[in-house]
Each structure stands twice: as C-alpha cells, then as structure tokens.
Amino acid sequence: MEIRKVQITGGSSFVVTLPKGWIEAQKIHKNDPLGLVVQPDGTLLVTRDITEGQFQREKSIAITGSEDPAYVFRMLVGSYIAGYTTIRLSSKSRLPAPIRMVVREFTQMSIGPEVVEETDTVILLKDLLNPAEMPFDNTIKRMFVIVKNMQLDAMSALERRDAGLANDVMARDNDVDRLHWLIARQTNIILRNTSLSRKMGISPFRMVNTYIISRIIERIGDHAVRIVENVKRVADYPGDREVVSAIKKADALALSLFDKSIVLFFKGDLKGSHANIEHVKKLEDLCGEINAMVMVKDLEGAVYLRYITESIRRSGEYAGDISETVINYLVGEESG
C-alpha cells in the first residue's frame, strides 16, 4: 500500500497525487477525465471508466472436432457465469452438428446470450441483456414462486399418481437453473465492475448473500425434482392414505419454513429468522415418524417413500440455511 498525504490548494481544494506507475499503466494523460466512486465501506474507487457501462469481455473456445459436447456445454455455462459478454466458438474445419445442438440448447437455457453470427467454422454468441435490467430481488422472488409451486405440484402428483404432472415439475427445474445462472453471472460482473452495484441499488455484501440464497433455492428445486422422480417409481404400487397424508403434512411444514425464510429475508427480520431455524427440528421429527410408519406398514415401494420424505426434510433444512444466511447478512450490516 502506498501512503499519500492530503494537500490543500487554493485554500479549499483537497488534493492527493496518484501513483506514477498506475498513471503510466492506464495510459492516462494530462486533462484526461477520471471517475471517483465512493464505495459502501467508505473507500474511494478511481477509475478510467466514466460511462458506467458494462465491461465487454470475449471468450474464445477452440473446437478441434473431438470435444465431448457435454464438455463444450459446460464451457459455455462457465463462460456465461464468469461474465463474458461475447463467446466465440471456432474450428479449422466445419463445426460438428452435436456442437451446434449444444449451442442451441445453451441459448435456450440461459438468459441473454443469442447467436449473432454463424458460419461453417464460427459461432458468435453475444449477451443482449443489460444486467442492471434484472434486479436481484425480482429474480429471487421469481425463483421462490417457481420452486414453491414445483413442491406443491409434486405432492399433487404423489396423491394422484400423476406422471404427467411429475414430468412438468421436472421441466420447470430448467427455469430455476437459468435464473440461478443469471444471479451468478450478475455477481461476477459486479465483482469486476463495482459501479454496477450502485446502478442496481445493491451493495456488494448483500449481492454475495443474495447469490448464496439463490443457490439454496436452486437446491430446494432439485429436491422437488427428486420427489417427483420417486413419485413415478411408486406409481405402480398401491397407495396408503395415512402415509400420503403424513407426507403432505410434512411437505406443508417444509413449505411454510421456506416461505417464511424468504419473507424474513426481504423484511430483514433477525429474530424471526432465528425462530424459523428453531422450527426445522419439528420437521425433522415429523419426517422420522413417517419413515418409521412406512417401515411398520411394510409397504411396497417403501424405499421410494423414504426418499420422498428425505427430500422434504432436506428442503426444510435448506429453508433453515436461508434464515442462517439472513442472520449472517443482517449482523454483518449492523457491524458495518
């Protein structure tokens, strides 16, 4: 760290000189404008970027023809989440059909990237979404609504043995994933361009905690998918009303914990979040009772019913994790 003393010129202007090495590295000349941004922690950011626009970053992916399409897909997702605004796939020979299919699948599953140029050997993807147009809070609320309805429909599928509804729940998980990817992308972009956090009205500290909550919601959605996967496995076995009723009761409790965790996050309720965590134990006890009931009854497909109960338990525990994250965030804000 370089220490510079504050000087006064003209009787009222405070002046601090800038390091010569930094000036030369940034190729700054006399009378060039610089931006000064006050950070939430009180530090001052000096930047050449006075437009507050999104940094343009390009990622190039070379295709030799032998790449696994799944690997290319993960490279595309990784580049998107890392915050690249342009992704170029190129090959010395014609791009294989499986690679083109992967690109199409990626654009359908992500928010923003579109193919803007395509030839036999090159595919150019460009992000057309301004990250500031998708507030973090709105995305979290949408993720919550989707996952909550996935969980509710999973219980309906169990009660009615409805394979079609189960498939629909599984399909909706893609919507949750793409929203989580968007939050992960915005988080990485803001970490590289701190002025964007001010433009979006969110502090970097809240942004990081919002990303953590987004990840937890995505995992709750994954458990809704596991529930319907096991619902399809028990479809051929006779149902037991007492067990199904108990499972629905446990799911209602898990959803209540989930609902409260999100409401308390937006309210910034420290004590309410603590109380929500304390209620998770009740769900764990209830799920234990259901598993014991299933074993006593010696039901066909008992293992799948236990898997369903386990996913409900994990969903409730994840709701508790959200409340723990809220407490950590609120305590951190107080100390700041």
C-alpha positions in Angstrom: 0.0 0.0 0.0 1.3 3.4 -0.9 0.6 6.2 1.6 -0.1 9.7 0.2 -0.6 12.8 2.3 -3.6 15.1 1.6 -2.6 18.6 0.5 -4.7 21.7 0.2 -4.5 24.0 -2.8 -6.3 27.3 -3.3 -7.4 27.3 0.3 -10.3 24.9 -0.1 -9.4 22.1 -2.5 -8.0 18.8 -1.1 -5.5 17.1 -3.4 -3.9 13.6 -3.4 -1.3 12.7 -6.0 -1.8 9.5 -8.0 1.0 6.8 -8.3 3.1 7.4 -11.5 3.2 3.7 -12.2 -0.6 3.4 -12.2 -0.9 6.5 -14.4 1.5 5.1 -17.0 -0.1 1.6 -16.9 -3.5 3.1 -17.5 -2.1 5.4 -20.2 -3.6 8.5 -18.6 -2.6 11.9 -19.9 -3.0 15.5 -18.8 -6.7 16.6 -18.7 -8.0 13.1 -19.1 -11.2 12.6 -17.0 -11.3 10.1 -14.2 -14.3 8.7 -12.3 -14.4 8.8 -8.5 -16.8 6.3 -6.9 -17.5 6.3 -3.1 -17.8 2.6 -2.0 -20.3 1.4 0.7 -17.4 0.8 3.1 -16.2 4.4 2.6 -13.2 3.7 0.3 -12.8 5.7 -2.9 -12.6 4.0 -6.3 -10.6 5.8 -9.0 -11.5 4.5 -12.5 -11.0 5.4 -16.1 -14.5 4.2 -16.9 -16.8 7.2 -16.7 -19.6 5.7 -18.7 -20.6 3.2 -16.0 -21.3 0.8 -18.8 -20.8 -3.0 -18.8 -17.3 -4.2 -19.5 -17.1 -6.1 -22.8 -15.2 -9.3 -22.4 -14.8 -12.0 -25.1 -14.1 -15.7 -24.5 -12.8 -17.9 -27.3 -13.4 -21.6 -27.4 -11.4 -23.6 -30.0 -13.2 -26.7 -31.3 -10.9 -29.4 -32.7 -13.7 -31.8 -33.6 -13.0 -34.4 -30.8 -14.6 -32.4 -27.9 -17.3 -34.0 -25.9 -20.5 -31.9 -26.4 -21.2 -32.1 -22.7 -17.7 -30.5 -22.1 -18.5 -27.7 -24.6 -21.8 -27.1 -22.9 -20.1 -26.7 -19.5 -17.6 -24.3 -21.1 -20.4 -22.2 -22.4 -22.2 -22.1 -19.0 -18.9 -21.4 -17.2 -18.1 -18.5 -19.7 -21.6 -17.1 -19.2 -21.5 -17.2 -15.4 -17.9 -15.7 -15.4 -19.4 -12.6 -17.1 -18.2 -12.8 -20.7 -20.3 -10.7 -22.9 -19.2 -12.4 -26.1 -18.4 -16.1 -26.7 -16.8 -17.2 -29.9 -16.6 -20.9 -30.9 -14.3 -21.6 -33.8 -13.0 -24.6 -35.7 -10.5 -25.0 -38.5 -13.0 -27.4 -40.2 -16.8 -27.4 -40.2 -18.3 -27.3 -36.7 -19.9 -30.7 -35.9 -23.7 -30.9 -35.7 -23.6 -32.0 -32.0 -21.7 -28.8 -31.1 -24.3 -26.7 -32.9 -27.0 -28.5 -31.0 -25.2 -27.8 -27.7 -25.1 -24.1 -28.6 -28.8 -24.1 -29.3 -29.5 -25.8 -26.0 -27.4 -23.3 -24.2 -29.1 -20.3 -25.6 -32.5 -21.8 -24.7 -31.4 -22.4 -21.1 -29.6 -19.1 -20.5 -31.0 -15.6 -20.2 -29.4 -13.0 -22.6 -27.0 -14.8 -25.0 -28.1 -15.1 -28.6 -26.3 -16.3 -31.7 -25.4 -13.1 -33.7 -23.2 -14.7 -36.3 -22.9 -18.2 -37.6 -20.7 -19.7 -40.4 -19.5 -23.2 -41.2 -16.5 -22.7 -38.8 -17.6 -20.0 -36.4 -20.5 -19.3 -34.0 -20.6 -16.0 -32.2 -22.8 -15.5 -29.2 -23.5 -12.1 -27.7 -25.2 -11.2 -24.4 -28.1 -8.9 -25.3 -29.2 -8.4 -21.7 -28.2 -5.4 -19.6 -27.6 -6.9 -16.1 -29.0 -3.8 -14.5 -32.4 -4.5 -16.0 -32.8 -7.7 -13.9 -32.8 -6.7 -10.2 -31.6 -9.4 -7.8 -34.7 -9.2 -5.6 -37.1 -9.7 -8.5 -35.1 -12.8 -9.6 -35.1 -14.3 -6.1 -38.9 -13.7 -5.8 -39.5 -15.5 -9.2 -37.3 -18.4 -8.2 -39.2 -18.8 -5.0 -42.6 -18.8 -6.7 -41.4 -21.4 -9.2 -39.9 -23.7 -6.6 -42.8 -23.4 -4.2 -45.3 -24.4 -7.0 -43.0 -27.3 -8.0 -43.2 -28.6 -4.4 -46.9 -28.2 -4.3 -47.4 -30.0 -7.6 -45.1 -32.7 -6.5 -47.5 -33.5 -3.7 -50.4 -33.4 -6.1 -48.6 -35.9 -8.4 -48.0 -38.2 -5.4 -51.6 -38.1 -4.3 -53.0 -38.6 -7.8 -50.1 -40.8 -9.1 -49.9 -38.3 -12.0 -46.9 -39.0 -14.1 -47.7 -36.1 -16.5 -47.7 -33.5 -13.7 -44.4 -35.1 -12.4 -42.8 -34.5 -15.8 -44.0 -30.9 -15.8 -42.4 -30.3 -12.4 -39.1 -31.7 -13.7 -39.3 -29.4 -16.8 -39.7 -26.3 -14.6 -36.4 -27.0 -12.9 -34.7 -25.6 -16.0 -36.4 -22.2 -15.3 -34.9 -22.3 -11.8 -31.4 -23.1 -13.1 -31.4 -20.3 -15.7 -32.4 -17.8 -13.1 -29.7 -19.0 -10.7 -27.1 -18.8 -13.5 -28.2 -15.2 -14.1 -27.7 -14.2 -10.5 -24.3 -16.0 -10.5 -23.4 -14.1 -13.7 -24.5 -10.7 -12.3 -22.5 -11.4 -9.2 -19.3 -12.0 -11.1 -19.9 -8.9 -13.4 -20.4 -6.7 -10.3 -17.2 -8.0 -8.7 -15.4 -6.9 -11.8 -17.3 -3.6 -12.2 -18.3 -2.3 -8.8 -20.0 0.8 -10.3 -22.8 -1.6 -11.5 -23.7 -2.4 -7.9 -24.6 1.2 -7.3 -26.6 1.3 -10.6 -28.6 -1.8 -9.5 -29.1 -0.4 -6.0 -27.4 -3.3 -4.2 -24.3 -3.4 -2.0 -21.6 -6.0 -2.8 -22.2 -7.5 0.6 -26.0 -8.0 0.0 -25.2 -9.2 -3.5 -23.0 -12.1 -2.3 -25.6 -13.1 0.3 -28.3 -13.0 -2.3 -26.2 -15.3 -4.5 -25.9 -17.8 -1.6 -29.7 -17.7 -1.1 -30.2 -18.2 -4.9 -28.0 -21.3 -4.7 -30.0 -22.7 -1.8 -33.3 -22.1 -3.6 -31.9 -23.9 -6.6 -31.1 -26.9 -4.4 -34.7 -26.9 -3.0 -35.9 -27.1 -6.6 -33.6 -30.1 -7.2 -35.3 -31.9 -4.3 -38.7 -31.2 -5.8 -37.4 -33.0 -8.9 -36.1 -35.9 -6.7 -39.6 -36.1 -5.1 -41.4 -36.5 -8.5 -38.7 -38.9 -9.7 -39.6 -41.1 -6.8 -43.3 -40.4 -7.3 -43.0 -42.0 -10.7 -41.3 -45.0 -9.2 -44.1 -45.7 -6.7 -46.9 -45.2 -9.3 -47.3 -48.9 -9.8 -47.7 -49.6 -6.1 -50.9 -49.3 -4.1 -51.0 -46.1 -2.2 -51.5 -45.8 1.6 -53.7 -42.8 2.5 -52.3 -42.5 6.0 -48.7 -42.3 4.7 -49.6 -39.9 1.8 -51.4 -37.7 4.3 -48.5 -37.6 6.6 -46.1 -36.8 3.8 -48.3 -34.0 2.6 -48.3 -32.6 6.2 -44.5 -32.7 6.3 -44.3 -31.0 2.9 -46.7 -28.2 4.1 -44.4 -27.6 7.1 -41.3 -27.5 4.8 -43.0 -25.1 2.5 -44.0 -22.9 5.5 -40.4 -22.8 6.6 -39.3 -21.9 3.0 -42.0 -19.2 2.7 -41.0 -17.6 6.0 -37.3 -17.7 5.2 -37.9 -15.6 2.0 -40.3 -13.2 3.6 -38.0 -12.7 6.5 -35.1 -12.1 4.1 -36.9 -9.2 2.5 -38.1 -7.9 5.8 -34.7 -8.0 7.3 -36.1 -9.8 10.4 -33.2 -11.1 12.6 -35.3 -12.6 15.4 -37.9 -14.0 13.0 -35.1 -15.8 11.1 -33.8 -17.3 14.3 -37.3 -18.6 15.2 -37.6 -20.1 11.7 -34.4 -22.1 12.2 -35.7 -23.4 15.5 -38.8 -24.8 13.8 -36.7 -27.0 11.5 -36.4 -29.6 14.3 -40.2 -30.1 14.3 -40.0 -31.1 10.6 -37.1 -33.4 11.2 -39.0 -35.2 13.9 -42.1 -35.5 11.7 -40.1 -37.0 8.8 -38.6 -39.5 11.3 -42.1 -40.5 12.3 -43.1 -41.0 8.7 -40.2 -43.2 7.9 -41.0 -45.4 11.0 -44.6 -45.6 9.8 -43.6 -46.7 6.4 -41.3 -49.5 7.8 -44.0 -50.7 10.2 -46.6 -51.0 7.5 -44.0 -52.8 5.3 -45.3 -51.0 2.2 -44.3 -51.9 -1.3 -42.0 -49.2 -2.7 -41.1 -48.2 0.9 -37.6 -47.2 -0.1 -39.0 -44.6 -2.6 -41.4 -43.2 0.0 -38.4 -42.8 2.3 -36.6 -41.0 -0.4 -39.5 -38.6 -0.8 -39.6 -37.9 2.9 -35.8 -37.4 2.9 -36.1 -34.7 0.1 -38.9 -33.0 2.1 -36.6 -32.9 5.2 -33.7 -31.5 3.2 -35.9 -28.8 1.7 -36.9 -27.7 5.2 -33.3 -27.7 6.3 -32.3 -25.7 3.3 -35.0 -23.1 4.3 -33.2 -23.0 7.7 -30.0 -22.4 5.8 -31.6 -19.4 4.1 -32.5 -18.0 7.5 -29.0 -18.6 8.7 -27.7 -16.6 5.7 -30.1 -13.8 6.5 -28.9 -13.6 10.1 -25.2 -13.6 8.9 -26.1 -10.8 6.5 -28.0 -8.7 9.0 -25.4 -9.0 11.7 -22.7 -8.0 9.1 -24.7 -5.0 8.1 -25.1 -3.9 11.7 -21.3 -4.2 12.3 -20.6 -2.3 9.1 
